[in-house]
Amino acid sequence: MDAKRQPHLQIRHVRKTFGATVALDDVSFEVGEREFVCLLGPSGCGKTTLLRLIAGLASADSGHLVLDGQDLMHVPARERGFGIVFQSYSLFPSMTVAQNVGYGLKIRGVQDAEVHQRVGELLEMVRLSSQADRLPWQLSGGQQQRVAFARAVAFRPKVLLLDEPLSALDAKVRGELRQEIRRLQRELGIPTLMVTHDQEEAMSLSDRIVCMDHGRVAQVGAPDELYCQPATRFVADFMGVSNLLDAATLGRWLGPAAYSSADPSSQSAWACVRPEQIRLGQGGEGSLQASVLSVQFLGNLSRLTLDAQGQQLIAELPGRTPWVVGDTLPVSIPAAAVHWVRPH
């Protein structure tokens, strides 16, 4: 087995309820020794509750949390050896950057000389050496989050937990900090579990994604697996943009091939077709005429909403599009572009 994927942290059959509400229902997955795993899902799916249980900030009704063979479910949070970075940074306002980073080492009784050396190494790693004597309010949001990250890894935690650490930042800073976090995680080799609702964030950072839906794990896999081979309609719809068609509708493009390629075990299966796989402007057998309902220019691509004989489709193509609202054009769906998913 790949050393990165060697099980390090194991979540086994975790269940959590709040009264009659089931927040987590039989949740199981693993985080490898040097792996970056994202918990991804919409608000209310249970991902933050799960992270709090793993951190020891809340208790589960049942299940196991195993780290290197030891069950941590009844181990206090302070004894689990996990580093945590919150969305709100949670820096000490009256402490300098250096004091914030070194705080966890100081309370663990580390000698001053070692604290000074470790803080210096980390501030250089997060590119904030020149800001060591500043207070948090004198830093930008992105700089504050770098300080929070450095503080969380200062004592060399067994696992790093990130709770939507980038959601309070603007888009440009968020994109830059993603790269920084991934670089630092790889350099430090700390197994990392991050909560996010942002699909792009999860796909750009993760070795694997745990996609959650209503307290359950919908699918676990590499980013390209969840995008190209979603297991359920929910995953297909949540991971990027998708066109979901039943076999009868798809048959208008593919004919009998639509039915022959469907999963025979599920007559109610749905076909997932990604927008970039739809062919535009190529007539001939297997194409239908469609009218353009809307056009969005997104810089690197254009996204078109189409009406193909009553079926709405979303298609994407690189750069600018030659078509405008009201145009009519032939549309086709290659059989190879179709991936069948379960309804649930």
Secondary structure as UniProt FT lines:
FT   HELIX           3..5
FT   STRAND          7..18
FT   TURN            19..20
FT   STRAND          21..32
FT   TURN            33..34
FT   STRAND          36..40
FT   TURN            43..44
FT   HELIX           47..55
FT   STRAND          62..67
FT   TURN            68..69
FT   STRAND          70..71
FT   TURN            73..74
FT   HELIX           77..79
FT   STRAND          82..85
FT   TURN            87..88
FT   TURN            93..94
FT   HELIX           97..107
FT   TURN            108..109
FT   HELIX           112..125
FT   TURN            126..127
FT   HELIX           129..131
FT   TURN            132..133
FT   HELIX           136..138
FT   HELIX           141..153
FT   TURN            154..155
FT   STRAND          159..163
FT   TURN            165..168
FT   HELIX           171..188
FT   STRAND          192..196
FT   HELIX           199..205
FT   STRAND          208..213
FT   TURN            214..215
FT   STRAND          216..221
FT   HELIX           223..228
FT   HELIX           233..238
FT   STRAND          243..245
FT   HELIX           247..254
FT   HELIX           256..260
FT   TURN            264..265
FT   TURN            267..268
FT   STRAND          270..273
FT   HELIX           275..277
FT   STRAND          279..280
FT   TURN            285..286
FT   STRAND          287..297
FT   STRAND          301..308
FT   TURN            309..310
FT   STRAND          311..318
FT   TURN            325..326
FT   STRAND          328..332
FT   HELIX           335..337
FT   STRAND          339..342
//
